[in-house]
Amino acid sequence: MDMMNSIASTAMSMSAAKLEQQYSISMQKKAMDVEELALQELQEMLPPSPYGFDVKA
């Protein structure tokens, strides 16, 4: 019976860890979306630059 409890406990722990990981990833994606929108708004607020330049790698 002790082995069954151990297996059940491990399964519950793994399930909780998976849920926590999914939540964390979801929050990171949401934060990235918010940052992208903020950057787009900032770019719209800035006047166009009179300077042109080329960047070569």
C-alpha positions, 0 to 999 in steps of 0.5 A, a space after each residue: 500500500 505504501 508503494 501505491 501512495 508513493 506513486 500517487 504522490 509522485 503523479 500529483 507532484 508531477 501534475 502540479 509541476 506541469 501546471 506551474 510550468 504551463 502557467 509560467 510560460 503563459 505569463 511570459 508570453 503575455 508579458 512579451 505581447 504587452 511589451 510588443 504593444 508598448 514598443 509599437 505605441 512608442 514607435 508611433 509616438 516618435 517623430 521620423 528620424 531625419 537621419 538615414 543609415 545603413 547597417 552591414 553585418 
